[in-house]
Amino acid sequence: MKSAAFEYRRAASIEEAMTLLGEEGVFAKPLAGSQSLGPMLNLRIAQPDRLVDITSISELNSVSDNRDFVDIGACVTHADVEDGRIVDASMGLLAFVARKIAYRAVRNRGTIGGSLAHSDPAADWVSALPLLGAKALVVSPKGERVLPVKSLMVSSFVTALERDEIIRAVRVPKASPSARWGFTKFNRKAGEFAHAIAGVFHDPETADFRVVIGAIETAPIVVEDASFLFGGRFDSDMHERLDDNAVLMLLKEKNVDDVYVQQLAITALRRAAKQAGMK
């Protein structure tokens, strides 16, 4: 199939993009890498009146290195992250995640902001960025607001973004040199969407001990203080102390009742914890 007819507009600035997206009576969608929206257009799952191309807006392609954080423009691609063309705020986690997203052709075009705005629960950034405590910088004609990435996704393909809002950048706190992390993704073959995602992040200098469980058909589970899952402490043996029942309770709170999915999530988290403990 081919897409339904639509108007194509290329925005030269964030202000122009917001105007084109917010016009009353027009169903408009922003267009970045188009690695998810493109197939949806062709299958006519998405039928917007207008596509607003935001890829030529310089501000959305920039990276800002600050003392405590790095702002990554929404149109920075997965390949930019994978190849180290941005400042690494994560002690290697971002590049590790990026190189396992889909295939190289997709990574060359797909963008970090587009992935968050699309909010597929099986995608990587919707889980990896909350693990780091990242925030989305969201702009609209009313101004800019800062939204924790963990709060951006409401449910499958549903976000907290308003119709005239776009993600300008993702703010990633800088991890200390002593930070440790683990990130596990299960899929049937390389390049496919995940059937389970789990991550562990620990930074003793900031007292962060965070866990994320993703690919659960809704917004990922983010545990800000994960010590109770591992007997109260972070060390090389913590994967052996993982409290399976506590993880099951977290999953059931999200209505994850399928036993197979539950066991995948627990196993992914145990492997992520082992990886983090070995670093």
MIMI-133485 format. One record per residue (C-alpha): x, y, z; residue number from 1; residue in three letters. Coordinates in pm, 1 decimal, decimal comma. Each point is the difference from the previous one (the first is absolute). Layout:
<rs>
R         xx         yy         zz     n   res
R          X          Y          Z   NUM   ALA
...
</rs>
This chain:
<rs>
R         xx         yy         zz     n   res
R        0,0        0,0        0,0     1   MET
R       93,8      362,9      -32,7     2   LYS
R      -84,2      285,1      229,8     3   SER
R     -307,1      216,5      -24,3     4   ALA
R       56,7      346,1     -143,6     5   ALA
R      155,9      255,1      235,5     6   PHE
R      156,5      344,4       -8,0     7   GLU
R      377,6        7,3       47,8     8   TYR
R      161,2      301,7      167,9     9   ARG
R      364,2       44,0       99,1    10   ARG
R       42,6      219,9      305,6    11   ALA
R      301,8      228,6       16,1    12   ALA
R      -30,6       70,0      372,4    13   SER
R     -158,1     -138,0      314,8    14   ILE
R     -244,4      291,0       -1,3    15   GLU
R     -114,4      -78,6     -354,2    16   GLU
R      -33,4     -369,6       86,7    17   ALA
R     -220,4       76,4      299,7    18   MET
R     -220,2      229,0     -210,9    19   THR
R      -44,4     -263,8     -270,2    20   LEU
R      -70,3     -273,1      254,9    21   LEU
R     -242,7      205,5      205,9    22   GLY
R     -225,0      131,9     -276,3    23   GLU
R     -364,2      -51,8       89,0    24   GLU
R     -189,9     -253,2     -208,7    25   GLY
R      316,9     -160,0     -140,1    26   VAL
R      120,7     -340,3      116,0    27   PHE
R      376,4       49,2      -22,5    28   ALA
R      289,3     -227,8       92,5    29   LYS
R      368,7       89,4       37,1    30   PRO
R      234,5     -190,4     -229,8    31   LEU
R      353,2      -84,2      115,1    32   ALA
R      168,3     -329,3      -93,7    33   GLY
R     -330,4     -150,8     -120,7    34   SER
R      112,0     -352,7       90,0    35   GLN
R     -327,0      -63,3      186,2    36   SER
R     -231,9      259,1     -150,6    37   LEU
R       92,2      -94,6     -358,1    38   GLY
R     -131,1     -357,9       20,4    39   PRO
R     -305,8      119,6      192,1    40   MET
R      -76,0      244,4     -281,9    41   LEU
R       33,5     -269,2     -264,3    42   ASN
R     -225,0     -235,6      194,2    43   LEU
R     -242,5      290,9       54,1    44   ARG
R       11,2      -53,0      374,6    45   ILE
R       90,3      369,5       13,7    46   ALA
R     -180,1      238,9     -235,2    47   GLN
R      105,0      356,9       87,3    48   PRO
R     -107,9      300,7     -203,0    49   ASP
R      349,3      145,0       23,7    50   ARG
R      355,0     -118,6       65,0    51   LEU
R      236,7      257,0      146,4    52   VAL
R      362,5      -88,3      -75,6    53   ASP
R      215,8      115,9      292,0    54   ILE
R      330,6     -159,9     -100,8    55   THR
R      158,5      320,5     -136,5    56   SER
R      -47,4      197,4      323,9    57   ILE
R      354,9       50,7      126,0    58   SER
R      -98,7       24,3      365,8    59   GLU
R     -149,8     -349,5      -12,7    60   LEU
R      326,3     -143,2     -135,3    61   ASN
R      231,0      160,3      253,6    62   SER
R      161,3     -138,8      313,8    63   VAL
R       79,2      219,9      300,1    64   SER
R      260,7     -112,1      253,8    65   ASP
R      -53,7      148,8      344,2    66   ASN
R      169,5      -61,1      334,2    67   ARG
R     -263,3     -236,3      140,4    68   ASP
R     -191,7     -112,1     -307,7    69   PHE
R       -3,4      -33,3     -377,3    70   VAL
R     -289,6      125,3     -212,6    71   ASP
R      -48,7     -222,2     -305,3    72   ILE
R     -206,1      153,7     -280,4    73   GLY
R     -316,9     -188,2      -87,4    74   ALA
R      112,9      -64,1     -359,2    75   CYS
R      335,1     -152,1       96,4    76   VAL
R       -0,6     -348,9     -151,6    77   THR
R       61,5     -335,5      162,8    78   HIS
R      311,0      -30,1     -219,7    79   ALA
R      134,0      330,7      135,7    80   ASP
R      -21,6     -149,4      348,9    81   VAL
R      137,7     -337,1     -107,4    82   GLU
R      300,9      152,7     -175,3    83   ASP
R       92,6      231,8      286,2    84   GLY
R      -78,5      323,2     -184,6    85   ARG
R     -160,7      136,3      316,1    86   ILE
R      141,3       55,3      347,1    87   VAL
R      -49,0     -314,5      207,6    88   ASP
R     -172,8       81,2      328,0    89   ALA
R      -72,8     -362,2       87,0    90   SER
R      330,2     -186,5       36,1    91   MET
R      -73,5     -188,7     -321,2    92   GLY
R     -364,3      -96,5       54,9    93   LEU
R     -146,4      220,3     -275,1    94   LEU
R      234,7     -135,6     -268,1    95   ALA
R      -60,0     -357,0      120,4    96   PHE
R     -375,0       45,4      -36,9    97   VAL
R       24,0      183,6     -333,4    98   ALA
R      203,9     -267,2     -177,2    99   ARG
R     -265,1     -261,8       77,7   100   LYS
R     -291,8      197,5     -144,7   101   ILE
R     -141,3     -167,0     -312,4   102   ALA
R      244,2        8,7     -294,4   103   TYR
R      262,9      250,4     -111,0   104   ARG
R     -223,8      142,8     -273,5   105   ALA
R     -263,6       75,0      262,5   106   VAL
R      255,8      144,1      241,2   107   ARG
R      128,0      233,9     -271,9   108   ASN
R     -343,0      163,8      -24,0   109   ARG
R     -184,0      -66,6      326,0   110   GLY
R       18,6      272,8      263,8   111   THR
R        9,1       -2,1      376,5   112   ILE
R     -282,8      253,1       31,4   113   GLY
R     -212,6     -174,7     -260,6   114   GLY
R       27,3     -327,6      188,4   115   SER
R     -116,4      164,8      322,7   116   LEU
R     -286,3      181,4     -171,4   117   ALA
R     -113,6     -319,5     -174,6   118   HIS
R        5,6     -188,2      334,3   119   SER
R        4,4     -356,8     -116,2   120   ASP
R       34,9     -195,9      327,6   121   PRO
R      239,3     -245,4     -167,7   122   ALA
R      238,2      275,6     -110,3   123   ALA
R      333,1       51,7      173,9   124   ASP
R       17,0      369,9       90,3   125   TRP
R     -331,4        3,0      188,2   126   VAL
R      166,4     -235,7      250,8   127   SER
R      367,1       97,3      -17,5   128   ALA
R      -44,0      374,2       53,5   129   LEU
R     -216,9      -29,3      314,4   130   PRO
R      267,6     -234,5      134,4   131   LEU
R      240,3      294,9      -12,7   132   LEU
R     -249,9      244,0      149,1   133   GLY
R      -21,7      195,0     -327,1   134   ALA
R     -244,1      284,0      -62,7   135   LYS
R     -175,3      116,3     -316,1   136   ALA
R       12,8      370,7      -86,7   137   LEU
R     -338,1       63,6     -161,0   138   VAL
R      -89,7      322,0     -182,5   139   VAL
R     -329,8      151,5     -111,0   140   SER
R     -129,8      350,4      -81,6   141   PRO
R      -58,0       39,9      375,1   142   LYS
R      368,8      -55,9       79,4   143   GLY
R      217,9     -287,8      113,5   144   GLU
R      -57,0     -258,4      269,1   145   ARG
R      223,1     -273,5      137,7   146   VAL
R     -155,5     -342,8       28,2   147   LEU
R      167,4     -311,5      143,7   148   PRO
R       28,1     -253,2     -280,7   149   VAL
R     -158,6     -258,8      229,6   150   LYS
R     -314,5      219,7        1,8   151   SER
R       -1,8       69,3     -374,2   152   LEU
R     -147,8     -333,6     -102,1   153   MET
R     -352,6      -55,1      130,2   154   VAL
R      -71,3     -332,4     -170,3   155   SER
R       67,0     -175,5     -330,5   156   SER
R       44,8      271,2     -264,9   157   PHE
R     -153,5      259,4      235,4   158   VAL
R      204,6      285,1      145,5   159   THR
R      -51,4      300,2      223,2   160   ALA
R       79,8      233,7     -291,8   161   LEU
R     -260,3      254,9     -106,4   162   GLU
R      -91,2       38,1     -367,1   163   ARG
R      222,8      305,2      -52,5   164   ASP
R      293,2     -126,1      207,5   165   GLU
R      320,7     -152,5     -126,8   166   ILE
R      300,0     -143,1      179,7   167   ILE
R      289,4      242,7      -41,0   168   ARG
R      265,2     -204,8      176,6   169   ALA
R       66,3     -274,0      250,8   170   VAL
R      197,2       99,5      311,1   171   ARG
R      217,8     -282,7      129,6   172   VAL
R      168,1       43,8      341,3   173   PRO
R      370,5      -74,4       -3,4   174   LYS
R       88,6     -324,2      173,6   175   ALA
R      308,3       -7,0      217,2   176   SER
R      303,0     -216,2      -90,4   177   PRO
R     -104,9     -244,2      273,3   178   SER
R     -348,1      -54,5     -146,9   179   ALA
R      -89,4     -354,3     -104,2   180   ARG
R     -279,1     -123,4     -226,3   181   TRP
R     -146,8     -306,4     -165,3   182   GLY
R     -250,8      -15,1     -285,1   183   PHE
R     -158,8     -315,0     -141,2   184   THR
R     -236,8      -37,5     -293,6   185   LYS
R     -162,6     -320,8     -119,5   186   PHE
R     -113,7      -28,8     -361,1   187   ASN
R      -42,8     -295,1     -233,4   188   ARG
R      273,6      121,8     -233,2   189   LYS
R      228,4      300,7      -27,6   190   ALA
R     -181,4      309,2     -116,6   191   GLY
R     -348,3      -95,5      112,0   192   GLU
R     -198,2      181,9      265,7   193   PHE
R       54,3     -122,9      352,7   194   ALA
R     -214,4     -253,7      183,0   195   HIS
R      163,3      102,7      328,5   196   ALA
R      225,8      283,3      113,4   197   ILE
R      162,3       55,2      337,4   198   ALA
R      262,0      237,9      128,8   199   GLY
R      188,8       70,9      321,1   200   VAL
R      186,2      323,9       71,2   201   PHE
R      201,5       81,3      311,7   202   HIS
R      203,2      312,6       68,0   203   ASP
R      142,2       15,0      353,3   204   PRO
R       92,5      368,8      -36,1   205   GLU
R     -362,6      102,9      -55,2   206   THR
R     -155,0     -288,3      200,6   207   ALA
R     -196,2     -109,1     -307,8   208   ASP
R     -104,1     -365,2       -5,7   209   PHE
R     -259,8      -25,7     -272,6   210   ARG
R     -169,6     -287,0     -182,1   211   VAL
R     -215,3       -0,1     -311,8   212   VAL
R     -213,5     -282,1     -140,3   213   ILE
R     -125,5       62,3     -352,7   214   GLY
R     -165,8     -157,4     -303,8   215   ALA
R     -309,5      -78,8      207,4   216   ILE
R     -262,0      140,7     -243,0   217   GLU
R      -30,5      322,4      198,9   218   THR
R      229,8      259,3      156,2   219   ALA
R      307,0     -159,9      158,8   220   PRO
R       27,0      -61,2      370,9   221   ILE
R      254,9      236,5      153,8   222   VAL
R      116,6      -67,3      355,5   223   VAL
R      185,6      302,9      134,3   224   GLU
R      141,6     -179,7      303,7   225   ASP
R       54,5     -361,5      -98,2   226   ALA
R      193,8     -107,4      307,2   227   SER
R     -298,5     -197,4      136,1   228   PHE
R       11,3     -224,0     -308,8   229   LEU
R      355,3     -111,0       78,7   230   PHE
R       11,2      -42,8      374,7   231   GLY
R       85,9      361,9       69,4   232   GLY
R      335,9       36,8     -172,4   233   ARG
R      183,5       19,0     -332,7   234   PHE
R      286,4     -246,0      -50,5   235   ASP
R      126,9     -270,0     -234,6   236   SER
R     -234,2     -265,3      145,9   237   ASP
R     -319,7      202,4       -2,3   238   MET
R     -145,4     -191,7     -296,9   239   HIS
R      -11,6     -307,5      226,1   240   GLU
R     -205,8      193,0      255,4   241   ARG
R     -259,7      133,4     -243,9   242   LEU
R     -341,8      -22,4      164,8   243   ASP
R     -211,6     -167,2     -268,3   244   ASP
R     -321,1       49,9      197,6   245   ASN
R       60,9      372,4       31,0   246   ALA
R       52,8       23,3     -376,1   247   VAL
R     -320,2     -197,6      -58,4   248   LEU
R     -190,3      246,7      215,3   249   MET
R      132,7      289,4     -208,8   250   LEU
R     -103,3     -176,6     -319,3   251   LEU
R     -347,1      -83,0      127,2   252   LYS
R      -53,3      363,4       95,7   253   GLU
R       43,3       71,2     -371,8   254   LYS
R     -243,6     -281,3      -89,9   255   ASN
R      276,2     -221,1     -135,0   256   VAL
R     -162,0     -336,0       76,7   257   ASP
R      149,9     -222,0     -271,2   258   ASP
R      234,2     -244,2      176,6   259   VAL
R      236,0      -18,3     -298,1   260   TYR
R       37,4      378,6      -14,6   261   VAL
R       49,7       11,5      377,1   262   GLN
R      281,9     -254,2      -13,1   263   GLN
R      165,2      175,4     -293,6   264   LEU
R       -0,3      325,3      196,9   265   ALA
R      143,4     -162,0      313,3   266   ILE
R      273,2     -176,2     -196,6   267   THR
R       87,5      318,4     -190,5   268   ALA
R       27,3      192,3      326,8   269   LEU
R      218,0     -267,0      157,5   270   ARG
R      236,9       10,2     -298,4   271   ARG
R       10,5      380,2        3,4   272   ALA
R       83,5       -7,8      371,4   273   ALA
R      278,2     -250,8      -61,0   274   LYS
R      142,3      217,2     -278,4   275   GLN
R       -8,9      307,8      223,3   276   ALA
R      164,6     -183,9      288,3   277   GLY
R      284,9     -123,9     -218,1   278   MET
R      105,3      343,7     -129,6   279   LYS
</rs>
